[in-house]
Amino acid sequence: KIILIHNNVYSMKYIIDILQKNNIDFYENIYSYKDFYRKDYSNFLYFGKFLFETQNINQKEYRFRYVNPKDVFVRYNPKLCGIYRNESLESSIILGLYIKKWILSDKHIDNYWESFGYFYGGPLCYGLANFIYNEAVKNDLKEFIFVARDGYVIEKIFNFLQQQFKTNIKTEYIYASRALKVLSKIDLNSNHLPWDDKISSLFDLCTKALDDFKKYQGKSISKKIQLDLLKQYSDKINYLSSKIEKSFVKYIKKYSFKQNKIGLFDFVTFEFSSLNILQSVLKKKFFYAYYFYIIPNSKNFFLSNIANAQSYSTIFFKNHLIGEFLVTAPELPISFIKDGKINRMDNIHEQYKVEIYKIISQFELEFSKDLILTFGDFRIFFRSDEVVRIINYFIDNIDYKDRYYFKDIYHSENSAHTKYVRIFNQCASATDSVRNSLSYRIGLRIMQSKTLKKILTLPFSLINIIYQDYIDKKIKSELEVKNINFKIPKVEEHDFIEGKKNKQHLAYQLGECFLKHPILFIFYFVNIYIKWKK
């Protein structure tokens, strides 16, 4: 039997009308708290006794057990509940949808990336897609370009919204990457050459596209030599650039854009490469461009040069790489389009991200489907600062489990996808943690005292080691206050077995003993050595 209780905020008739409107008629009965008060059961836990009386249940055959689903969820998902704020509608919706998914999954979601994609990526992608959709409708746009790879999931959610709200905006998923701009637009003889990274990116791209450069692939070459080689083969590079431009023009024209104004979605970092590339082909078109700005707060001076201060959010990700990771596509990046063929960049970092993002994107889309199915024609808007706050909560509270899953996730820093950085810096290994400890460093210095000079300077060395450790800990504690990511997990959280094994090292044991018994250390020294030797 299913029995409902309501808390008297609305009348019984109003509650029943809402249930009937939503075809909820599978409950046995509905009670209000007033029913409890009449029976003097002021405490909800006594509802069992009230239930037994009203339903004529035999108390010898059945017993009442009170289980609060919220308490069970909090016990299994304490970190996720940390996003909740009473004034945040976004956090309530996100938690509500996730709890529903958790219950339907038999209260167990064991795939890390499924949970991560649904809970963090889902709200971000929905928020972006919903904002863009509303802007497209407001500006009466009939055609919309989603730039690869950033627009992959956003386009799909955009079309979910179209299906729900009965609109018919033509959408296209188009490749217009920064690599295309590097290859198609560069003057090697200009006095205003782009920054070094772009020269390096052009050189790396040429090693893949030109036979004359293939012998340099994978080799470490100075920026000056790279530039000299690029100038030396400038004719061939210009010819390649011309072919790529023609291929791109042919590629874009097959989409047959008919409208004079076209919407566009992409990420923006330092330059608007996709817009520049598309404008060079679709010269007579007017673009309504919507950008997801992902550079950290310290870089916002650039955007303020081209946008009104009130036209973009001043809330930024504490780790901007997480934004790029959450909004991308399960496909390899492209280097160029030549002779109608899309050439992709393939390496171990990108391959791994593709496999992971297949899972993440699946559940980002599931989040939007669940939200639209739940609210129907009732429009739900997510505020950008609230979505960023929720993701920043994850960044601030990253734990060793998160670090384990993110340890092989890298982000490319350049157009050629040859320079990579980890999205989250890894903590030291168990071995490093032990060897950086004060106990180990003191013990190691004691063991190194094998000459008269080392013995005489030992007290001063130990004082210096202890003082440096004090300074390091003070700096570390101040950093932890600013960002919890600076907190280093215990050795056991890296690898319990490895940590325990490293603590058996003689240097660690001597140092630990010295810190505990600095005065009587000399009397313990021999016993520790004999025990260690055995």
C-alpha positions as semicolon CSV with decimal commas, in nm:
position;residue;x (nm);y (nm);z (nm)
1;K;0,000;0,000;0,000
2;I;0,106;0,357;-0,069
3;I;-0,017;0,614;0,182
4;L;0,055;0,987;0,146
5;I;0,088;1,260;0,409
6;H;0,082;1,636;0,351
7;N;0,184;1,915;0,587
8;N;-0,122;2,144;0,578
9;V;0,041;2,419;0,368
10;Y;-0,233;2,359;0,108
11;S;-0,583;2,222;0,152
12;M;-0,656;1,852;0,111
13;K;-0,874;1,927;-0,194
14;Y;-0,592;2,123;-0,362
15;I;-0,346;1,836;-0,305
16;I;-0,592;1,579;-0,443
17;D;-0,663;1,798;-0,750
18;I;-0,290;1,822;-0,828
19;L;-0,248;1,445;-0,791
20;Q;-0,544;1,378;-1,021
21;K;-0,418;1,630;-1,277
22;N;-0,090;1,436;-1,296
23;N;-0,267;1,096;-1,310
24;I;-0,139;0,994;-0,967
25;D;-0,415;0,768;-0,838
26;F;-0,225;0,462;-0,720
27;Y;-0,218;0,555;-0,351
28;E;-0,437;0,395;-0,084
29;N;-0,515;0,707;0,119
30;I;-0,394;1,056;0,202
31;Y;-0,366;1,212;0,548
32;S;-0,271;1,552;0,682
33;Y;-0,085;1,637;1,001
34;K;-0,419;1,746;1,151
35;D;-0,511;1,380;1,167
36;F;-0,209;1,323;1,390
37;Y;-0,294;1,610;1,619
38;R;-0,646;1,477;1,678
39;K;-0,492;1,151;1,791
40;D;-0,222;1,328;1,998
41;Y;0,058;1,188;1,782
42;S;0,258;1,511;1,754
43;N;0,580;1,326;1,666
44;F;0,601;1,193;1,313
45;L;0,768;0,875;1,439
46;Y;0,436;0,780;1,601
47;F;0,272;0,771;1,261
48;G;0,311;0,393;1,273
49;K;0,071;0,363;1,565
50;F;-0,177;0,592;1,391
51;L;-0,143;0,386;1,073
52;F;-0,202;0,058;1,252
53;E;-0,523;0,196;1,405
54;T;-0,668;0,351;1,088
55;Q;-0,577;0,058;0,862
56;N;-0,671;-0,213;1,114
57;I;-0,328;-0,373;1,090
58;N;-0,245;-0,661;1,323
59;Q;0,048;-0,538;1,536
60;K;0,154;-0,896;1,613
61;E;0,210;-0,976;1,246
62;Y;0,357;-0,644;1,127
63;R;0,587;-0,378;1,263
64;F;0,640;-0,016;1,166
65;R;0,985;0,090;1,046
66;Y;1,067;0,454;0,974
67;V;1,321;0,514;0,697
68;N;1,399;0,865;0,572
69;P;1,523;0,835;0,209
70;K;1,697;1,171;0,243
71;D;1,907;1,045;0,536
72;V;2,004;0,733;0,341
73;F;2,110;0,939;0,039
74;V;2,313;1,181;0,254
75;R;2,492;0,889;0,418
76;Y;2,599;0,745;0,082
77;N;2,657;1,078;-0,098
78;P;2,777;1,336;0,158
79;K;2,991;1,526;-0,092
80;L;2,710;1,574;-0,344
81;C;2,482;1,715;-0,074
82;G;2,738;1,989;-0,008
83;I;2,614;2,184;-0,311
84;Y;2,276;2,247;-0,150
85;R;2,177;2,603;-0,061
86;N;1,828;2,690;0,057
87;E;1,803;2,991;-0,178
88;S;1,936;2,800;-0,481
89;L;1,665;2,653;-0,703
90;E;1,941;2,506;-0,921
91;S;2,088;2,295;-0,640
92;S;1,741;2,165;-0,544
93;I;1,663;2,060;-0,902
94;I;2,004;1,898;-0,954
95;L;1,986;1,705;-0,627
96;G;1,622;1,611;-0,688
97;L;1,693;1,467;-1,034
98;Y;2,002;1,284;-0,910
99;I;1,817;1,136;-0,610
100;K;1,545;1,012;-0,847
101;K;1,813;0,853;-1,068
102;W;1,981;0,706;-0,759
103;I;1,654;0,549;-0,638
104;L;1,576;0,408;-0,985
105;S;1,932;0,265;-0,993
106;D;1,851;0,065;-0,678
107;K;2,033;0,326;-0,465
108;H;2,367;0,246;-0,622
109;I;2,556;0,430;-0,898
110;D;2,900;0,272;-0,913
111;N;3,036;0,428;-1,234
112;Y;3,236;0,739;-1,138
113;W;3,207;0,906;-1,480
114;E;2,832;0,839;-1,498
115;S;2,780;1,021;-1,170
116;F;3,024;1,300;-1,264
117;G;2,866;1,357;-1,606
118;Y;2,509;1,361;-1,475
119;F;2,566;1,570;-1,161
120;Y;2,821;1,828;-1,283
121;G;2,830;1,814;-1,663
122;G;2,454;1,779;-1,703
123;P;2,360;2,112;-1,536
124;L;2,639;2,300;-1,714
125;C;2,543;2,171;-2,060
126;Y;2,171;2,222;-1,998
127;G;2,231;2,575;-1,870
128;L;2,433;2,667;-2,180
129;A;2,191;2,503;-2,425
130;N;1,884;2,657;-2,261
131;F;2,040;3,005;-2,265
132;I;2,134;2,972;-2,633
133;Y;1,792;2,832;-2,724
134;N;1,610;3,123;-2,561
135;E;1,840;3,373;-2,733
136;A;1,780;3,206;-3,070
137;V;1,402;3,225;-3,023
138;K;1,420;3,586;-2,898
139;N;1,624;3,695;-3,202
140;D;1,411;3,492;-3,444
141;L;1,709;3,290;-3,571
142;K;1,630;3,016;-3,822
143;E;1,980;2,869;-3,859
144;F;2,235;2,794;-3,587
145;I;2,595;2,669;-3,604
146;F;2,747;2,466;-3,321
147;V;3,123;2,464;-3,359
148;A;3,299;2,132;-3,306
149;R;3,397;1,996;-3,063
150;D;3,250;2,230;-2,802
151;G;2,904;2,231;-2,955
152;Y;2,852;1,852;-2,968
153;V;2,638;1,802;-2,656
154;I;2,499;2,157;-2,661
155;E;2,344;2,105;-3,006
156;K;2,174;1,782;-2,896
157;I;2,022;1,947;-2,586
158;F;1,922;2,250;-2,800
159;N;1,725;2,009;-3,019
160;F;1,568;1,840;-2,713
161;L;1,432;2,185;-2,624
162;Q;1,314;2,240;-2,980
163;Q;1,122;1,914;-2,967
164;Q;0,960;2,008;-2,634
165;F;0,867;2,366;-2,727
166;K;0,781;2,299;-3,093
167;T;1,035;2,516;-3,277
168;N;1,215;2,442;-3,603
169;I;1,557;2,608;-3,606
170;K;1,801;2,441;-3,844
171;T;2,116;2,336;-3,655
172;E;2,452;2,227;-3,794
173;Y;2,758;2,082;-3,619
174;I;3,057;2,231;-3,804
175;Y;3,436;2,200;-3,776
176;A;3,607;2,539;-3,755
177;S;3,891;2,470;-3,513
178;R;4,178;2,701;-3,415
179;A;4,412;2,462;-3,602
180;L;4,239;2,556;-3,929
181;K;4,298;2,923;-3,857
182;V;4,666;2,861;-3,782
183;L;4,713;2,679;-4,112
184;S;4,503;2,904;-4,331
185;K;4,591;3,254;-4,207
186;I;4,954;3,337;-4,134
187;D;5,210;3,575;-4,285
188;L;5,559;3,447;-4,204
189;N;5,722;3,767;-4,328
190;S;5,514;3,998;-4,112
191;N;5,683;4,211;-3,848
192;H;5,394;4,128;-3,614
193;L;5,423;3,751;-3,588
194;P;5,189;3,571;-3,348
195;W;5,311;3,445;-3,014
196;D;5,561;3,160;-3,000
197;D;5,300;2,893;-2,929
198;K;5,129;2,962;-3,260
199;I;5,459;2,933;-3,448
200;S;5,522;2,601;-3,271
201;S;5,168;2,487;-3,349
202;L;5,210;2,573;-3,718
203;F;5,540;2,385;-3,725
204;D;5,386;2,077;-3,559
205;L;5,091;2,083;-3,798
206;C;5,329;2,105;-4,095
207;T;5,512;1,791;-3,976
208;K;5,184;1,606;-4,029
209;A;5,077;1,774;-4,354
210;L;5,402;1,826;-4,551
211;D;5,655;1,559;-4,651
212;D;5,947;1,803;-4,611
213;F;5,864;1,840;-4,241
214;K;5,794;1,476;-4,152
215;K;6,160;1,413;-4,056
216;Y;6,124;1,674;-3,778
217;Q;5,820;1,506;-3,624
218;G;5,869;1,440;-3,253
219;K;6,206;1,619;-3,240
220;S;6,292;1,903;-3,004
221;I;6,376;2,210;-3,214
222;S;6,428;2,568;-3,096
223;K;6,173;2,837;-3,186
224;K;6,429;3,020;-3,401
225;I;6,505;2,711;-3,612
226;Q;6,133;2,639;-3,641
227;L;6,070;2,988;-3,775
228;D;6,368;2,965;-4,013
229;L;6,236;2,635;-4,153
230;L;5,885;2,776;-4,189
231;K;6,022;3,072;-4,386
232;Q;6,242;2,842;-4,595
233;Y;5,940;2,638;-4,702
234;S;5,699;2,932;-4,709
235;D;5,595;2,866;-5,071
236;K;5,489;2,510;-4,991
237;I;5,317;2,624;-4,673
238;N;5,127;2,893;-4,863
239;Y;5,025;2,636;-5,124
240;L;4,906;2,403;-4,846
241;S;4,724;2,694;-4,682
242;S;4,551;2,776;-5,011
243;K;4,437;2,413;-5,057
244;I;4,306;2,399;-4,700
245;E;4,115;2,724;-4,746
246;K;3,955;2,595;-5,068
247;S;3,866;2,266;-4,900
248;F;3,710;2,453;-4,608
249;V;3,506;2,677;-4,841
250;K;3,377;2,367;-5,020
251;Y;3,305;2,201;-4,684
252;I;3,101;2,499;-4,555
253;K;2,908;2,556;-4,878
254;K;2,761;2,205;-4,869
255;Y;2,548;2,316;-4,572
256;S;2,362;2,570;-4,792
257;F;2,293;2,840;-4,535
258;K;2,005;3,050;-4,665
259;Q;1,941;3,304;-4,387
260;N;2,114;3,642;-4,364
261;K;2,155;3,607;-3,987
262;I;2,297;3,292;-3,830
263;G;2,347;3,193;-3,467
264;L;2,681;3,052;-3,352
265;F;2,801;2,879;-3,034
266;D;3,164;2,816;-2,939
267;F;3,416;2,847;-2,659
268;V;3,632;3,157;-2,644
269;T;3,983;3,178;-2,504
270;F;4,220;3,437;-2,648
271;E;4,074;3,491;-2,995
272;F;3,752;3,431;-3,184
273;S;3,903;3,188;-3,435
274;S;3,584;3,003;-3,537
275;L;3,395;3,327;-3,608
276;N;3,687;3,465;-3,811
277;I;3,712;3,145;-4,016
278;L;3,338;3,127;-4,085
279;Q;3,315;3,498;-4,171
280;S;3,592;3,453;-4,427
281;V;3,364;3,207;-4,612
282;L;3,013;3,333;-4,530
283;K;3,101;3,695;-4,601
284;K;2,749;3,835;-4,634
285;K;2,607;3,668;-4,326
286;F;2,547;3,842;-3,993
287;F;2,637;3,629;-3,692
288;Y;2,474;3,623;-3,351
289;A;2,767;3,462;-3,169
290;Y;2,731;3,318;-2,819
291;Y;3,046;3,221;-2,635
292;F;3,132;3,019;-2,329
293;Y;3,422;3,213;-2,177
294;I;3,652;2,978;-1,987
295;I;3,974;3,167;-1,910
296;P;4,038;3,229;-1,537
297;N;3,932;3,555;-1,373
298;S;4,284;3,698;-1,400
299;K;4,246;3,707;-1,779
300;N;3,911;3,888;-1,797
301;F;4,079;4,211;-1,903
302;F;4,084;4,071;-2,256
303;L;3,712;4,009;-2,280
304;S;3,634;4,348;-2,131
305;N;3,799;4,504;-2,436
306;I;3,528;4,370;-2,665
307;A;3,226;4,325;-2,437
308;N;3,027;4,549;-2,210
309;A;3,101;4,474;-1,845
310;Q;2,736;4,386;-1,784
311;S;2,709;4,146;-2,077
312;Y;2,903;3,855;-1,933
313;S;2,938;3,678;-1,601
314;T;3,227;3,768;-1,375
315;I;3,211;3,428;-1,202
316;F;3,486;3,196;-1,324
317;F;3,587;2,834;-1,273
318;K;3,864;2,796;-1,017
319;N;4,013;2,544;-1,259
320;H;3,912;2,658;-1,609
321;L;4,021;2,328;-1,767
322;I;3,723;2,155;-1,608
323;G;3,494;2,365;-1,830
324;E;3,661;2,240;-2,147
325;F;3,652;1,883;-2,019
326;L;3,279;1,893;-1,940
327;V;3,172;2,050;-2,272
328;T;3,338;1,872;-2,564
329;A;3,277;1,570;-2,789
330;P;3,369;1,199;-2,785
331;E;3,586;1,240;-3,094
332;L;3,946;1,323;-3,181
333;P;4,037;1,687;-3,260
334;I;4,090;1,783;-3,624
335;S;4,408;1,930;-3,769
336;F;4,284;2,033;-4,113
337;I;4,035;1,959;-4,392
338;K;4,206;1,872;-4,719
339;D;4,051;1,737;-5,040
340;G;3,721;1,690;-4,856
341;K;3,883;1,466;-4,596
342;I;3,892;1,554;-4,225
343;N;4,237;1,486;-4,080
344;R;4,237;1,418;-3,707
345;M;4,505;1,434;-3,440
346;D;4,553;1,100;-3,272
347;N;4,749;1,043;-2,952
348;I;4,713;0,851;-2,627
349;H;4,579;1,150;-2,431
350;E;4,303;1,225;-2,681
351;Q;4,211;0,857;-2,721
352;Y;4,165;0,818;-2,347
353;K;3,955;1,135;-2,322
354;V;3,732;1,013;-2,606
355;E;3,659;0,688;-2,420
356;I;3,584;0,871;-2,095
357;Y;3,373;1,140;-2,261
358;K;3,156;0,879;-2,430
359;I;3,030;0,797;-2,080
360;I;3,018;1,157;-1,956
361;S;2,828;1,291;-2,260
362;Q;2,574;1,007;-2,241
363;F;2,474;1,110;-1,890
364;E;2,495;1,484;-1,958
365;L;2,226;1,422;-2,219
366;E;2,033;1,199;-1,978
367;F;2,023;1,484;-1,725
368;S;1,858;1,718;-1,978
369;K;1,611;1,449;-2,087
370;D;1,514;1,385;-1,724
371;L;1,476;1,758;-1,652
372;I;1,260;1,822;-1,959
373;L;1,051;1,510;-1,890
374;T;1,001;1,620;-1,528
375;F;0,904;1,983;-1,591
376;G;0,749;1,954;-1,938
377;D;0,644;2,294;-2,077
378;F;0,742;2,471;-1,755
379;R;1,061;2,656;-1,850
380;I;1,359;2,601;-1,621
381;F;1,648;2,850;-1,629
382;F;1,985;2,795;-1,460
383;R;2,180;3,100;-1,344
384;S;2,541;3,089;-1,462
385;D;2,687;3,191;-1,126
386;E;2,501;2,907;-0,950
387;V;2,616;2,643;-1,199
388;V;2,977;2,766;-1,172
389;R;2,947;2,770;-0,791
390;I;2,839;2,405;-0,792
391;I;3,131;2,300;-1,014
392;N;3,370;2,511;-0,805
393;Y;3,246;2,320;-0,501
394;F;3,369;2,002;-0,668
395;I;3,705;2,168;-0,748
396;D;3,746;2,294;-0,390
397;N;3,662;1,955;-0,239
398;I;3,842;1,719;-0,472
399;D;3,950;1,407;-0,280
400;Y;4,183;1,115;-0,344
401;K;3,907;0,923;-0,528
402;D;3,861;1,214;-0,770
403;R;4,238;1,243;-0,816
404;Y;4,258;0,872;-0,894
405;Y;4,003;0,900;-1,177
406;F;4,149;1,225;-1,311
407;K;4,514;1,115;-1,297
408;D;4,524;1,029;-1,670
409;I;4,304;1,315;-1,797
410;Y;4,517;1,569;-1,987
411;H;4,430;1,892;-2,167
412;S;4,605;2,025;-2,478
413;E;4,760;2,370;-2,446
414;N;4,824;2,436;-2,815
415;S;4,655;2,411;-3,155
416;A;4,870;2,119;-3,270
417;H;4,778;1,916;-2,961
418;T;5,140;1,839;-2,876
419;K;5,166;2,010;-2,534
420;Y;4,953;1,864;-2,256
421;V;4,889;1,937;-1,889
422;R;4,692;1,741;-1,632
423;I;4,349;1,886;-1,555
424;F;4,419;1,833;-1,186
425;N;4,772;1,820;-1,048
426;Q;4,846;1,491;-0,884
427;C;4,962;1,459;-0,528
428;A;5,298;1,298;-0,464
429;S;5,317;0,918;-0,448
430;A;5,330;0,731;-0,117
431;T;5,709;0,707;-0,155
432;D;5,743;1,081;-0,215
433;S;5,519;1,161;0,080
434;V;5,732;0,953;0,318
435;R;6,061;1,085;0,183
436;N;5,943;1,445;0,210
437;S;5,833;1,394;0,571
438;L;6,025;1,556;0,857
439;S;6,099;1,215;1,013
440;Y;6,263;1,081;0,698
441;R;6,472;1,395;0,632
442;I;6,603;1,404;0,990
443;G;6,681;1,032;0,988
444;L;6,856;1,056;0,651
445;R;7,077;1,341;0,776
446;I;7,170;1,136;1,085
447;M;7,261;0,838;0,863
448;Q;7,481;1,062;0,645
449;S;7,693;1,170;0,946
450;K;7,987;0,939;0,866
451;T;8,269;1,195;0,868
452;L;8,395;1,424;1,144
453;K;8,272;1,731;0,954
454;K;7,922;1,581;0,909
455;I;7,907;1,487;1,278
456;L;8,012;1,835;1,395
457;T;7,760;2,010;1,169
458;L;7,477;1,765;1,252
459;P;7,306;1,981;1,523
460;F;7,299;2,285;1,294
461;S;7,168;2,077;1,002
462;L;6,888;1,931;1,217
463;I;6,788;2,277;1,341
464;N;6,778;2,400;0,979
465;I;6,567;2,100;0,865
466;I;6,316;2,152;1,149
467;Y;6,298;2,528;1,084
468;Q;6,241;2,476;0,707
469;D;5,968;2,222;0,784
470;Y;5,800;2,476;1,014
471;I;5,807;2,742;0,739
472;D;5,676;2,494;0,478
473;K;5,385;2,391;0,700
474;K;5,295;2,752;0,774
475;I;5,284;2,839;0,402
476;K;5,089;2,519;0,328
477;S;4,828;2,594;0,596
478;E;4,772;2,943;0,450
479;L;4,732;2,798;0,101
480;E;4,483;2,538;0,228
481;V;4,265;2,817;0,366
482;K;4,250;2,971;0,016
483;N;4,201;2,643;-0,171
484;I;4,143;2,297;-0,030
485;N;4,323;2,145;-0,331
486;F;4,651;2,232;-0,161
487;K;4,571;1,986;0,116
488;I;4,785;1,675;0,063
489;P;4,615;1,346;0,151
490;K;4,769;1,116;0,410
491;V;5,022;0,859;0,290
492;E;4,764;0,583;0,343
493;E;4,528;0,753;0,097
494;H;4,788;0,725;-0,181
495;D;4,872;0,360;-0,127
496;F;4,840;0,204;0,218
497;I;5,075;-0,089;0,148
498;E;5,337;0,126;-0,026
499;G;5,320;0,387;0,251
500;K;5,361;0,126;0,524
501;K;5,658;-0,030;0,343
502;N;5,834;0,307;0,308
503;K;5,787;0,379;0,677
504;Q;6,004;0,074;0,751
505;H;6,305;0,255;0,603
506;L;6,582;0,308;0,862
507;A;6,594;0,684;0,794
508;Y;6,223;0,723;0,871
509;Q;6,246;0,516;1,190
510;L;6,549;0,711;1,317
511;G;6,387;1,045;1,242
512;E;6,057;0,948;1,402
513;C;6,242;0,833;1,717
514;F;6,445;1,157;1,729
515;L;6,129;1,369;1,715
516;K;5,967;1,167;1,995
517;H;6,277;1,135;2,217
518;P;6,531;1,409;2,124
519;I;6,712;1,387;2,461
520;L;6,719;1,007;2,497
521;F;6,763;0,939;2,124
522;I;7,122;0,818;2,165
523;F;6,999;0,533;2,386
524;Y;6,739;0,419;2,133
525;F;6,968;0,447;1,830
526;V;7,143;0,109;1,860
527;N;6,822;-0,084;1,932
528;I;6,650;0,067;1,627
529;Y;6,944;-0,025;1,403
530;I;6,963;-0,385;1,535
531;K;6,587;-0,432;1,496
532;W;6,596;-0,286;1,143
533;K;6,893;-0,506;1,049
534;K;6,705;-0,820;1,157
